[in-house]
Amino acid sequence: MTTFVDRVELHVAAGNGGHGCASVHREKFKPLGGPDGGNGGRGGDVILVVDQSVTTLLEYHHSPHRKATNGKPGEGGHRSGKDGSDLVLPVPDGTVVLDKRGNVLADLIGEGTTYIAAQGGRGGLGNAALASARRKAPGFALLGEPGHAGDVVLELKTVADVALVGYPSAGKSSLISVLSAAKPKIADYPFTTLVPNLGVVTAGSTVYTIADVPGLIPGASQGKGLGLEFLRHVERCSVLVHVLDTAALESERDPLTDLDVIEAELAEYGGLEDRPRLVVLNKVDIPDGKDLADIIRPDLEARGYQVFEASAIAHLGLKELSFALADIVGKARAAKPKEEATRIVIRPKAVDDAGFKVVAEDGFYRVVGEKPERWVHQTDFNNDEAVGYLADRLNRLGVEEELVKAGARAGDEVVIGPEDNAVVFDWEPTLAAGAEMLGRRGEDHRFEAPRPAAQRRRDRDAERDDADEEYESFKPF
């Protein structure tokens, strides 16, 4: 059974916004008290949060589909709908978020770091919020916006200071078990280590983490063995330690060749050229191993490597190795630039940015832009007044003018939105007139403020006088 997963494809869907409510306030002696429809609630977000207690992506391997809750619709009496609950997904420290094309969206390092993987849709406005001096009685409300839905890839890259690399059964797990309190599986067969092991080492005043990366073999950077699957776990390490087996049973292998093969795989993988390296000649407690270490040590030092002889079984050379690693880690930490305080970057839109564009395609015209597409999603096309309101908004934005410039004529097909979720209609230029064409939408004389009694008497007297004059003018001679 799989116990460690460091790469998953996650299907996330945020909650949809709740619909706005179209309602009219009614009470005794006041049957038409004005619009009082509330707004819809916001849809919940899907949020990734770094949690130090989580060490694997196994949970999302078994359950890759995650969805936040929808916002509730608004109600009459100015009651807004409840917001949807955010879905918080804990991920290990060092998780990288990518899209399906491999582009990095976020690099989550540090407890509590968050990233919104899918944003919930906004709730629709109720007719009370749509009322204005010119639109006193809207008979419609806006629909809630759909939440974002899509796929993201999560990759775990171990956050450690030191990475132990080498052939299978070189003794990496044994070293990490004696340098730290980690208890990895240790056996006398290749590929005993199937997952990266982490340990914490204390050397003087320096505390650092050390990772035991599963054994590498020739072709690891192309996916052979377990190399490609776990090479990503050395990317964040400050120091690479080559663990060379001086007592290998295979007659065709020798430590220098092993080093060259591993270095070639690291170079092929890329991005690790600047990491400091040192070499550990392991298993020197065995007589043949000690003899071989004495022979190859001058060659390694001639290549510029700092060389240590060690034995996990006999606990030889461990103190010198741990303090040497602490010194390199301390220098690497000091060389890192200090994190700057969070800055707010303001990127104003260009003066000539209309927020949309009209593209002439084969036999039709497509309107693409955030605002037009959002307004289409908010429109209830079963309500003529809502459709007219959409026409007004598009007209004010300048869509009609751009369609004319693009060469559109009456009856041409116009598409708003991307191919997979578009609204198609036959364009009629008079539609852009909006309020002028349809009259004073959203106005109802029954919602006018009541007139004072004196004014009502004067109006009745004036109407009676007009009626008398009209009657006199039609009296027979």
Salt bridges, closest charged atoms under 4 A:
ASP6 OD2 - ARG232 NH1 2.89
ASP6 OD2 - HIS233 NE2 2.74
GLU9 OE2 - LYS100 NZ 3.43
GLU27 OE1 - HIS25 NE2 2.52
ASP36 OD2 - HIS25 ND1 3.87
ASP45 OD1 - ARG42 NH1 3.54
GLU59 OE2 - ARG66 NH2 3.50
GLU75 OE1 - ARG79 NH1 3.65
ASP86 OD1 - ARG42 NH1 3.55
ASP107 OD1 - ARG236 NH2 2.67
GLU145 OE2 - ARG122 NE 3.30
ASP151 OD1 - HIS11 ND1 2.67
ASP151 OD2 - LYS100 NZ 3.65
GLU155 OE2 - ARG7 NE 2.92
GLU155 OE1 - ARG232 NE 3.78
ASP161 OD2 - ARG333 NH2 2.82
GLU235 OE1 - LYS157 NZ 2.73
ASP245 OD2 - LYS283 NZ 3.16
GLU250 OE1 - ARG253 NH1 3.43
ASP258 OD2 - ARG253 NH2 2.78
ASP260 OD1 - ARG303 NH1 2.75
GLU263 OE2 - HIS242 NE2 2.65
GLU263 OE2 - ARG277 NE 2.68
ASP274 OD1 - ARG275 NH1 2.71
ASP294 OD1 - LYS290 NZ 3.57
GLU301 OE2 - ARG297 NE 2.99
GLU309 OE1 - LYS290 NZ 2.64
GLU309 OE2 - ARG297 NH1 3.42
ASP327 OD2 - LYS331 NZ 3.42
GLU361 OE2 - ARG366 NE 2.93
ASP392 OD2 - ARG441 NH2 2.16
GLU401 OE2 - LYS405 NZ 3.60
GLU402 OE2 - LYS405 NZ 3.71
GLU443 OE1 - ARG440 NH2 2.76
ASP444 OD1 - HIS445 ND1 3.88
ASP444 OD2 - ARG446 NH2 2.62
GLU448 OE1 - LYS136 NZ 3.59
ASP459 OD2 - ARG451 NH1 2.53
ASP461 OD1 - ARG464 NH1 2.91
GLU472 OE1 - LYS475 NZ 2.58
